[in-house]
Amino acid sequence: MSLDASRIEPRPERLTAHESRQRLEHARNTRLTQLRALPESGQADDQLMSAQKAAIERVLKEIEEAFARIEQGTYGTCLGCGKPVPGERLEILPYTRYCVACQRRAAA
């Protein structure tokens, strides 16, 4: 079976608000499941569990902020440079606030 490139429809540059919400809801549900799967304190690796819990909670906060950006109409716009965040990046990391270049500068 061969792929016919002419039959593949081009993906839109930007995700619709509905698609964005779906991706964010999936990301939120995944993180909530991860959070519930963490054992309660009293484990030998308490520090590791605490760090994992904090990381998941941080991502959940970023997801909620992304929902707010959808409502404000600023979702998909880089908070660093004001340019659109590429759709491919939003597909992979739907709660991102920055384009790759600005994310690198923020992490440096």
C-alpha positions as CSV (number, residue, x, y, z in Angstrom):
1,M,0.0,0.0,0.0
2,S,1.5,3.3,-1.1
3,L,0.9,6.7,0.3
4,D,-0.4,9.2,-2.2
5,A,0.9,12.6,-1.0
6,S,-1.6,14.5,-3.2
7,R,-4.4,12.9,-1.1
8,I,-3.1,14.2,2.2
9,E,-4.8,17.4,3.1
10,P,-2.6,20.2,4.5
11,R,-2.9,20.8,8.2
12,P,-4.1,24.3,9.2
13,E,-1.4,26.6,10.6
14,R,-3.4,27.2,13.8
15,L,-5.6,24.9,15.9
16,T,-9.2,25.9,16.4
17,A,-10.3,26.9,19.9
18,H,-12.2,23.6,20.1
19,E,-9.2,21.5,19.1
20,S,-7.0,23.5,21.6
21,R,-9.5,22.8,24.4
22,Q,-9.6,19.1,23.5
23,R,-5.8,18.9,23.6
24,L,-5.7,20.8,26.9
25,E,-8.4,18.6,28.5
26,H,-6.5,15.5,27.5
27,A,-3.3,16.9,28.9
28,R,-5.1,17.8,32.2
29,N,-6.7,14.4,32.5
30,T,-3.4,12.7,31.9
31,R,-1.7,14.8,34.6
32,L,-4.6,14.2,37.1
33,T,-4.3,10.5,36.5
34,Q,-0.5,10.7,37.1
35,L,-1.1,12.7,40.3
36,R,-3.6,10.1,41.6
37,A,-1.2,7.3,40.8
38,L,1.5,8.7,43.1
39,P,1.7,6.9,46.4
40,E,1.0,8.8,49.6
41,S,3.8,10.0,51.8
42,G,5.6,7.5,54.0
43,Q,7.5,6.0,51.1
44,A,11.3,5.6,51.1
45,D,11.6,8.0,48.2
46,D,9.5,10.8,49.7
47,Q,11.6,13.5,48.2
48,L,11.3,12.1,44.7
49,M,7.5,11.7,45.1
50,S,7.3,15.2,46.4
51,A,9.3,16.5,43.4
52,Q,7.1,14.5,41.0
53,K,3.9,15.9,42.6
54,A,5.2,19.4,42.4
55,A,6.1,19.0,38.7
56,I,2.7,17.6,37.9
57,E,1.0,20.4,39.8
58,R,3.1,23.0,38.0
59,V,2.0,21.6,34.6
60,L,-1.7,21.5,35.7
61,K,-1.3,25.3,36.6
62,E,0.1,25.9,33.1
63,I,-2.8,24.0,31.6
64,E,-5.3,26.2,33.5
65,E,-3.5,29.3,32.3
66,A,-3.7,28.0,28.7
67,F,-7.5,27.6,29.1
68,A,-7.6,31.3,30.3
69,R,-5.6,32.3,27.2
70,I,-8.1,30.6,25.0
71,E,-10.9,32.6,26.6
72,Q,-8.9,35.8,26.3
73,G,-8.1,35.1,22.6
74,T,-4.4,35.1,23.2
75,Y,-3.8,31.3,23.0
76,G,-1.1,30.3,20.6
77,T,0.6,33.7,20.7
78,C,4.1,33.6,22.2
79,L,4.3,35.6,25.4
80,G,7.9,36.5,24.7
81,C,7.9,37.8,21.1
82,G,4.1,38.1,20.4
83,K,4.4,35.9,17.2
84,P,2.2,32.8,16.7
85,V,3.5,29.7,18.3
86,P,3.8,27.0,15.5
87,G,0.9,24.6,15.3
88,E,3.2,21.7,15.5
89,R,4.5,22.9,18.9
90,L,1.0,23.4,20.2
91,E,0.1,19.9,19.1
92,I,3.0,18.5,21.2
93,L,2.8,20.9,24.1
94,P,-0.7,22.4,24.1
95,Y,-0.1,24.5,27.2
96,T,3.2,26.1,26.1
97,R,3.4,29.9,26.5
98,Y,6.5,30.4,24.2
99,C,7.8,29.7,20.8
100,V,11.0,27.5,20.8
101,A,13.3,30.5,20.5
102,C,11.7,32.4,23.4
103,Q,11.6,29.2,25.5
104,R,15.3,28.8,25.1
105,R,15.9,32.4,26.1
106,A,13.6,32.0,29.2
107,A,15.4,28.8,30.2
108,A,18.9,30.3,29.9
